[in-house]
Amino acid sequence: MIYYSLGNLIFDQYFNEEVRCGAIVTVTLPSNGDQYTIEEKFVYLEKDGSTTVKDCALAVPTLP
């Protein structure tokens, strides 16, 4: 998996609806060599400057 622009949730990207949805990705790498896991959470940049967890994943472009 490749994730781009994860830092958008800390910048003032409130001017454009297309960039107001971002992602937080947690990758867990076990020390025993087991399979890694990836957890995705999506956040939305509100106009008041706050960031909230929100299901806005459809706005995040992905490749098949």
C-alpha positions in Angstrom: 0.0 0.0 0.0 1.1 3.5 -0.7 -0.5 6.5 1.0 0.0 10.1 -0.2 -0.6 13.4 1.6 -1.5 12.1 5.0 -0.4 15.3 6.6 -3.3 17.3 5.1 -5.2 16.9 8.4 -2.9 19.4 10.1 -3.0 22.1 7.4 -5.7 24.6 6.5 -7.1 22.8 3.6 -10.7 24.0 4.2 -11.1 25.9 1.0 -11.8 23.0 -1.3 -14.2 20.1 -0.6 -12.0 17.7 -2.5 -9.1 18.0 0.0 -11.1 18.2 3.3 -11.1 14.4 3.7 -7.9 12.8 5.0 -6.7 9.6 6.4 -4.8 8.3 9.5 -3.1 5.1 8.9 -1.8 2.8 11.6 0.6 0.0 10.5 1.5 -2.6 13.1 4.7 -4.6 12.5 4.9 -7.5 14.9 8.4 -8.2 16.3 7.9 -12.0 15.8 7.6 -11.6 12.0 3.9 -12.4 11.8 1.7 -10.6 9.2 1.5 -6.9 9.5 -1.8 -5.1 9.8 -3.1 -1.8 8.4 -5.9 0.2 10.0 -7.3 3.2 8.2 -9.4 5.9 9.8 -10.8 8.8 7.8 -11.0 12.4 9.1 -12.8 15.4 7.9 -11.6 19.0 8.1 -14.5 21.1 9.4 -14.8 24.8 8.4 -14.4 25.8 12.0 -10.9 24.5 12.0 -11.6 21.2 13.8 -10.8 17.7 12.5 -13.3 15.0 13.2 -13.4 11.3 12.5 -15.8 10.8 9.6 -16.6 8.3 6.9 -15.5 10.3 4.0 -13.5 7.6 2.3 -15.4 7.9 -0.9 -13.7 11.4 -1.4 -10.2 9.9 -1.1 -8.9 8.8 -4.5 -7.7 5.2 -4.7 -6.3 2.9 -7.4 -7.6 -0.6 -8.0 
